[in-house]
Amino acid sequence: QVHLDESGGGLAQAGGSLTLSCAPSGRLGSYAMGWFRQTLGKEREFVASINWNGGRTYFADSVQGRFTISRDFAKNTVYLQMNSLKPEDTAAYYCAADYNDPDFRDTYFLPENKERYMYWGQGTQVTVSS
């Protein structure tokens, strides 16, 4: 059973920064990782994703230029660095892993599609105050 261990959420002021981490365990092999976020009453939305070797990254328009995604192979961990935070970034953030198509070759399920990710973390809350 794959488990995604998320950490790094918390409270930040507008303009500040936070770094989220996600470390999968329970399965060997290459994987792509996505980050999504959700607020009460809204659909879970795409934030960022990274392929198996870190060579391809994708971002939602709302976070482009402010967030970065990276991976540390030695620690088997994917990071979401969030800078210039805004109150509208307040949400529960979820990481998700895709072991079936770690290089985003599938042209039907794009990197931002929730349906491509079969394993999900428990979520970590990010709150940005104005």
C-alpha positions as CSV (number, residue, x, y, z in Angstrom):
1,Q,0.0,0.0,0.0
2,V,1.4,3.4,-1.0
3,H,1.4,6.1,1.6
4,L,2.1,9.7,0.9
5,D,3.5,11.6,3.9
6,E,2.8,15.3,3.5
7,S,4.2,18.1,5.7
8,G,4.9,21.8,5.8
9,G,1.5,23.4,5.9
10,G,0.7,26.1,8.4
11,L,0.0,29.8,8.7
12,A,1.7,32.5,6.7
13,Q,1.2,36.2,6.1
14,A,0.4,37.5,2.6
15,G,3.7,37.9,0.7
16,G,5.3,35.2,2.8
17,S,6.5,31.7,1.9
18,L,5.9,28.1,2.8
19,T,7.3,24.8,1.6
20,L,5.3,21.7,1.4
21,S,6.9,18.2,1.3
22,C,5.5,14.9,0.1
23,A,7.4,11.6,0.5
24,P,5.9,8.4,-0.8
25,S,6.5,5.0,0.7
26,G,5.4,1.5,0.1
27,R,6.2,1.1,-3.6
28,L,9.3,1.2,-5.7
29,G,9.6,2.7,-9.1
30,S,9.4,6.0,-10.8
31,Y,6.5,8.3,-10.3
32,A,5.1,11.7,-11.3
33,M,3.8,13.9,-8.6
34,G,1.1,16.5,-8.6
35,W,-0.1,19.0,-6.0
36,F,-3.7,20.0,-5.8
37,R,-5.7,22.2,-3.4
38,Q,-9.2,22.4,-2.2
39,T,-11.4,24.8,-0.2
40,L,-14.8,24.0,1.3
41,G,-17.5,23.7,-1.3
42,K,-15.2,23.8,-4.2
43,E,-13.6,21.2,-6.6
44,R,-10.1,20.1,-5.9
45,E,-8.0,22.1,-8.3
46,F,-4.6,21.5,-9.9
47,V,-1.6,23.5,-8.6
48,A,1.6,22.0,-10.0
49,S,3.1,18.7,-11.2
50,I,6.5,17.2,-11.9
51,N,7.5,14.2,-14.0
52,W,9.8,11.4,-12.7
53,N,13.1,13.0,-13.4
54,G,12.2,16.6,-12.7
55,G,12.7,17.6,-16.3
56,R,9.1,18.6,-16.9
57,T,7.0,20.8,-14.6
58,Y,3.6,22.3,-15.0
59,F,1.8,25.0,-13.1
60,A,-1.7,26.4,-12.8
61,D,-2.0,30.0,-14.1
62,S,-2.9,31.2,-10.7
63,V,0.5,30.1,-9.2
64,Q,2.8,30.5,-12.2
65,G,5.8,32.6,-11.2
66,R,5.2,32.3,-7.5
67,F,5.3,28.5,-6.9
68,T,8.0,26.0,-7.8
69,I,8.0,22.2,-7.7
70,S,11.1,20.1,-7.3
71,R,12.3,16.7,-6.2
72,D,15.1,15.3,-4.1
73,F,16.0,11.8,-5.3
74,A,18.2,11.0,-2.3
75,K,15.3,11.8,0.0
76,N,12.6,10.5,-2.3
77,T,10.7,13.7,-1.6
78,V,8.9,16.2,-3.8
79,Y,8.6,19.9,-2.7
80,L,6.2,22.6,-3.4
81,Q,7.9,26.0,-2.7
82,M,5.2,28.7,-2.4
83,N,6.3,32.3,-2.5
84,S,4.5,35.6,-2.6
85,L,1.5,33.9,-0.9
86,K,-1.9,35.4,-1.2
87,P,-5.0,35.0,0.9
88,E,-6.6,33.2,-2.0
89,D,-3.9,30.5,-1.7
90,T,-5.6,29.4,1.5
91,A,-6.7,25.8,1.1
92,A,-6.0,22.2,2.0
93,Y,-3.1,21.0,-0.2
94,Y,-2.8,17.4,-1.4
95,C,0.0,15.6,-3.1
96,A,-0.7,12.8,-5.5
97,A,1.4,10.2,-7.2
98,D,1.2,8.6,-10.6
99,Y,3.3,5.4,-11.1
100,N,1.6,4.4,-14.3
101,D,2.8,7.3,-16.5
102,P,5.6,9.0,-14.7
103,D,6.7,10.9,-17.7
104,F,3.3,12.4,-18.6
105,R,3.2,10.6,-22.0
106,D,-0.5,10.1,-21.9
107,T,-2.1,12.8,-24.1
108,Y,-5.6,12.1,-22.8
109,F,-5.0,12.5,-19.0
110,L,-2.9,15.6,-18.9
111,P,-0.6,16.4,-15.9
112,E,-3.3,18.6,-14.4
113,N,-6.0,15.9,-14.5
114,K,-6.9,14.5,-11.1
115,E,-7.9,11.2,-12.7
116,R,-4.3,10.2,-13.6
117,Y,-3.2,10.1,-10.0
118,M,-4.0,6.9,-8.1
119,Y,-2.4,7.7,-4.7
120,W,-3.2,10.7,-2.6
121,G,-1.9,12.2,0.6
122,Q,-4.0,13.1,3.6
123,G,-3.8,16.9,2.9
124,T,-2.1,19.7,4.8
125,Q,-3.7,23.0,5.5
126,V,-2.2,26.3,4.3
127,T,-3.7,29.5,5.6
128,V,-2.6,32.9,4.4
129,S,-3.6,36.0,6.3
130,S,-3.9,39.4,4.8
